[in-house]
Amino acid sequence: MNIVLDALRLLLFAAALGVASIEGFWGPAQGKDAEMSYGEVREFLARHTRVIELSDEAGARVAICPDWQGRVMTSTCRGLEGPSFGFVHRAFIEAGRPNPQFNNYGAEERMWLSPEGGPFSLWFKPGVEQTLANWYTPTALNEGAFDVVAEPGDRTCRLAKRMTLQNASAAEFDFEATREIRLLGDGDWSELFGATAAGWMAGAGVNKVGYETVNAIVNRGDDLDRAKGLVSIWILGMLDASPQTLIIMPYRPGDDSALGPPVKSDYFGEVPPERLRILPEAILLRADGKYRAKIGTSQRRAHNVLGSIDFEGEVLTLVHFTMPDDPARFDYMNNMWQVPQPEPYVGDVANGYNDGPPEPDKPGLGAFYEIESLSPAAALKRGESLTHRHRTLHVQADPPTLGKLAKEILGVDLAEVRTTMFAP
């Protein structure tokens, strides 16, 4: 029996019985108690798919799975025995049953295209209600390998894939997508985060791993038409959640009447105040994998850097991405699940997501959170391209060093952050 048809039939059977399809196909929730070292995770992945690894002499390692849509599955800063930072959904992988809604292998970084919702959605067919039951990842983003187009080196890997998609307005797209994944080194930190932060990262007792993905699409089909819908590059990073982890999203200060609210937080309903706080310099969201919530910063509020702090593991994660000097002058796709949509080209530049049950008594996708960035959309003519760079850095160090880095790069006082979110 065709495995996709088999999955669809099981899905319909589960729905008829009132069983949550999420648990049956996306696997049960997986928590930090099942944590493995990077070496153990790499070995596990290698039993199920091809793994390409980038590494350096300092212990930084990055594991890439080309056959799983070119995903960066995980990384570490301390060699085989070091922590594995990416969320890897072992239950889904071991089950070996593809899911037409979403192949949830996990992945510390994957490439999608936006928008997810609205009149130009790539996730919903024309005319359907935009609900979770009708939400399907485009086949081109959910199945099939990225080809390795150059012999991988110790520090770089180049991948490519041809993909066709249709949006909710029935517009057709034909793209050639490429991903170049590069392990970052000491020479990159000053350029990205400044000389002061780079100096602290070079200190004794600091372990780090960072990589950049250069993501591009070339239009191989008809010229894109703004009236029928554009697309943008959307990069999502799934990381292991824990009770002591927070997403930190800096934003541009200013009056709400001129810039709009600091955060959009109503994607899946309002977020309780104990889970979401707005400081003068940043937005904080609990990243424990137990409550489904998504936040975003708009074109007038966004910075091109955000991150997270795991107080228990003493790990600061930083995400840096390319962004125009004035994003408000560009089109950004609106990912809200909503039709009609008053402003489909006014959307977020960066997002944070915490997984959790989509409904009472139904399991979530896994114990993970996400840090995401998006490119502007562009009306690409045939042969034109769009490129978006996304960099991920994990720093494991003592609390004082992490505190200095968070203040310098994210503008927050970690002691204040911790008190704000975790004070009894």
ABEGO torsion letter per residue (X at the ends): XBAAAAAAAAAAAAAAAGBBAAAAAAEBBBBAAABBBAAAAAAAAAAABBBBBBBBAAGBBBBBBAABGGBBABBBAAEAABBBABBBBAAAAAAGBBBAABBBAEEABBBBBOBABEAABAABBBGBBBBAAABBBBAAAABEBBBBABBBBAABBBBBBBBBBBBAAGBBBBBBBBBBBBBBBAAAAAAAAEAAAAAAAABBGBBBBBBBBBBBBBBABBBBBAAAEBBBBBBBBBBBBBAABBBBBBBBBEBAAAAEBABBAAAAEBBBAAABBBBAABBBBBBAGABBBBBBBBAAABBABBBBBBAAAGBBBBBBBBBBABAAABBBBBABBBOBBABAABBBABBBBBBEBABBGBBBAEBBBBBBBBBBBBBBBBGBBBBBBBBBBBBBBBAAAAAAAAAAAAGBBAAAAAAAAABX
